[in-house]
């Protein structure tokens, strides 16, 4: 008996289209996820993680720390924009080591070294400090944010007898900065507050000269503002 020849099916030359479509779908899913992460609603995220914890407890499975999810910090593009505005505004003064612009969970921070604003051990503003603070005042008005003025020092005892402690000096410097901003008549006093923290909120270690220099500062903190608000 003759064997029947197997009929060879023609090779499908378009099989690559299926793989390509799968690849595009995965890319789309990836970028959608990245977009969603960058616009996380923290309130909804907390409720979601709370529900997940409850579900795991009910099933008898120990929940893994939620820091993996809650630790995601969505990009606050409003704060990024303000940070850029501050950098552009102060670039006109050239390279100044005494001015630092940064962001944290509170918002955008404009830091001035104490030597840039005040004489050693004093809360009297230097004449050279006025253009810097006038620029800051204009940006505060434009931002329409709540702003706190914070005075900070290192942990070395004061040589001056005018102030009893670093805490008093830092508070006096914050208050003097606050008064200057109000005198500019462009800042709404309802949006401003001032406080002194002495050596108790250092930005660096007081064990080195460089660290102590960083700690002697006045911070102008622009409270964080969400997109669209």
C-alpha positions as CSV (number, residue, x, y, z in Angstrom):
1,X,0.0,0.0,0.0
2,X,1.3,3.4,-0.9
3,X,1.8,5.9,1.8
4,X,0.0,9.1,1.4
5,X,2.3,12.0,1.1
6,X,1.8,14.6,3.8
7,X,0.5,17.8,2.5
8,X,2.8,20.5,3.7
9,X,1.1,23.6,4.7
10,X,2.6,26.8,3.3
11,X,4.6,28.8,5.9
12,X,2.8,31.8,7.2
13,X,5.0,34.8,6.5
14,X,2.9,37.1,8.7
15,X,3.4,35.3,12.0
16,X,5.7,38.1,13.1
17,X,2.7,40.5,13.2
18,X,1.3,38.6,16.2
19,X,4.5,38.9,18.2
20,X,4.8,42.5,17.2
21,X,1.3,43.2,18.4
22,X,2.0,41.5,21.7
23,X,5.1,43.7,22.1
24,X,3.2,46.9,21.4
25,X,0.5,45.9,23.9
26,X,3.1,45.3,26.6
27,X,4.7,48.7,25.9
28,X,1.4,50.4,26.1
29,X,0.7,48.6,29.5
30,X,4.1,49.7,30.8
31,X,3.7,53.4,29.9
32,X,0.1,53.4,31.2
33,X,1.4,52.1,34.5
34,X,4.2,54.7,34.7
35,X,1.7,57.4,34.0
36,X,-0.6,56.2,36.7
37,X,2.2,56.0,39.2
38,X,3.2,59.6,38.5
39,X,-0.3,60.8,39.3
40,X,-1.0,58.7,42.4
41,X,-3.9,59.9,44.6
42,X,-2.4,59.3,48.0
43,X,-5.8,59.1,49.7
44,X,-7.0,56.4,47.3
45,X,-3.7,54.6,47.6
46,X,-3.9,54.5,51.4
47,X,-7.5,53.1,51.2
48,X,-6.3,50.5,48.7
49,X,-3.4,49.4,50.8
50,X,-5.6,49.2,53.9
51,X,-8.0,46.9,52.0
52,X,-5.1,44.8,50.9
53,X,-3.9,44.4,54.5
54,X,-7.4,43.4,55.6
55,X,-7.7,40.9,52.8
56,X,-4.3,39.3,53.8
57,X,-5.2,39.1,57.4
58,X,-8.6,37.4,56.7
59,X,-6.8,34.8,54.6
60,X,-4.2,34.2,57.3
61,X,-1.3,35.5,55.2
62,X,1.0,37.9,56.9
63,X,1.0,41.1,54.9
64,X,4.3,42.4,53.5
65,X,5.3,45.9,54.6
66,X,3.3,48.4,52.5
67,X,6.3,50.7,52.2
68,X,6.9,49.3,48.8
69,X,3.7,50.9,47.6
70,X,3.3,53.8,49.9
71,X,7.0,54.7,49.5
72,X,6.3,55.7,45.8
73,X,6.6,59.5,45.6
74,X,4.5,60.9,42.7
75,X,6.1,63.7,40.9
76,X,4.5,67.0,42.0
77,X,4.9,69.0,38.8
78,X,3.6,72.2,40.5
79,X,6.5,72.0,42.9
80,X,8.9,71.2,40.1
81,X,7.8,74.4,38.3
82,X,8.2,76.5,41.4
83,X,11.7,75.1,42.0
84,X,12.6,76.0,38.4
85,X,11.2,79.6,38.9
86,X,13.3,80.0,42.0
87,X,16.5,78.8,40.2
88,X,15.9,81.2,37.3
89,X,15.2,84.1,39.6
90,X,18.4,83.7,41.6
91,X,20.6,82.8,38.7
92,X,20.8,86.5,38.0
93,X,23.0,86.9,41.1
94,X,25.6,84.5,39.7
95,X,26.9,81.4,41.5
96,X,26.2,81.8,45.2
97,X,27.1,79.0,47.5
98,X,25.0,80.5,50.2
99,X,21.7,79.8,48.4
100,X,20.3,76.3,48.1
101,X,17.0,75.4,46.5
102,X,15.5,72.0,47.1
103,X,12.3,69.9,47.5
104,X,11.0,67.5,50.2
105,X,7.6,66.3,51.4
106,X,6.8,69.8,52.8
107,X,7.3,71.5,49.5
108,X,10.0,73.7,48.0
109,X,12.7,75.1,50.3
110,X,14.7,78.2,49.6
111,X,17.7,78.2,52.0
112,X,20.0,81.2,52.8
113,X,23.2,80.8,54.7
114,X,23.4,82.9,57.8
115,X,26.5,84.7,56.5
116,X,24.6,85.8,53.4
117,X,21.8,87.5,55.5
118,X,23.3,88.4,58.9
119,X,26.5,89.3,60.7
120,X,27.8,86.7,63.1
121,X,25.7,86.3,66.2
122,X,23.3,89.0,65.0
123,X,19.7,89.2,63.7
124,X,20.3,92.5,61.9
125,X,20.0,92.1,58.2
126,X,23.0,93.0,56.1
127,X,22.5,95.6,53.4
128,X,23.7,93.0,50.8
129,X,20.9,90.7,51.9
130,X,18.0,92.9,50.8
131,X,18.1,92.1,47.0
132,X,17.9,88.4,47.8
133,X,14.9,88.7,50.1
134,X,13.2,91.2,47.8
135,X,13.5,88.6,45.0
136,X,12.1,85.9,47.4
137,X,9.2,88.3,48.3
138,X,8.1,88.6,44.7
139,X,8.2,84.9,44.3
140,X,6.1,84.4,47.4
141,X,3.5,86.7,46.1
142,X,3.4,85.0,42.7
143,X,3.2,81.5,44.2
144,X,0.1,82.3,46.4
145,X,1.3,79.6,48.8
146,X,1.5,79.2,52.5
147,X,5.1,80.1,53.4
148,X,7.0,79.5,56.7
149,X,10.2,81.2,57.6
150,X,12.5,79.0,59.7
151,X,15.6,80.0,61.5
152,X,18.4,77.4,62.2
153,X,21.8,77.4,63.8
154,X,24.6,75.0,64.6
155,X,25.2,73.5,68.1
156,X,28.1,75.7,69.1
157,X,27.5,78.0,72.2
158,X,27.0,81.7,71.3
159,X,29.8,84.1,71.9
160,X,27.4,87.1,71.8
161,X,25.6,88.1,75.0
162,X,22.7,89.6,73.1
163,X,20.9,86.3,72.8
164,X,20.7,83.7,75.6
165,X,20.7,80.7,73.3
166,X,20.9,79.5,69.7
167,X,17.1,79.0,69.9
168,X,16.6,82.7,70.6
169,X,19.0,83.7,67.9
170,X,17.3,81.5,65.3
171,X,13.9,82.8,66.3
172,X,15.1,86.4,66.1
173,X,16.5,85.8,62.6
174,X,13.3,84.2,61.4
175,X,11.3,87.1,62.8
176,X,13.5,89.7,61.1
177,X,13.2,87.9,57.8
178,X,9.5,87.8,58.2
179,X,9.3,91.5,59.0
180,X,11.4,92.4,55.9
181,X,9.0,90.4,53.6
182,X,6.0,92.2,55.1
183,X,7.8,95.5,54.6
184,X,8.0,94.7,50.9
185,X,4.2,95.2,50.9
186,X,3.8,92.4,48.4
187,X,3.3,89.5,50.8
188,X,0.0,88.6,52.4
189,X,0.7,88.2,56.2
190,X,-2.0,85.6,56.4
191,X,0.2,83.3,54.3
192,X,3.3,83.8,56.4
193,X,4.6,82.3,59.6
194,X,8.0,82.4,61.4
195,X,9.7,80.1,63.8
196,X,13.1,79.3,65.2
197,X,14.5,75.8,65.8
198,X,18.1,76.6,67.0
199,X,20.3,73.5,66.5
200,X,17.5,71.0,66.7
201,X,16.8,70.5,63.0
202,X,20.2,70.2,61.4
203,X,20.6,69.8,57.7
204,X,24.0,68.1,58.2
205,X,26.2,66.8,60.9
206,X,27.6,69.4,63.4
207,X,30.8,67.3,63.7
208,X,32.5,69.2,60.8
209,X,32.9,72.8,59.9
210,X,31.2,72.2,56.6
211,X,28.2,70.7,58.3
212,X,27.9,73.5,60.9
213,X,28.1,76.0,58.0
214,X,25.1,74.3,56.3
215,X,23.1,74.3,59.5
216,X,23.4,78.0,60.1
217,X,20.6,79.1,57.7
218,X,17.2,80.6,57.2
219,X,14.8,78.4,55.3
220,X,11.8,79.9,53.3
221,X,9.5,76.9,52.9
222,X,6.8,77.1,50.2
223,X,4.1,74.6,51.3
224,X,3.5,71.9,48.7
225,X,0.7,72.5,46.3
226,X,-0.9,69.7,44.2
227,X,-1.4,69.8,40.5
228,X,-4.5,71.8,39.5
229,X,-5.0,73.4,43.0
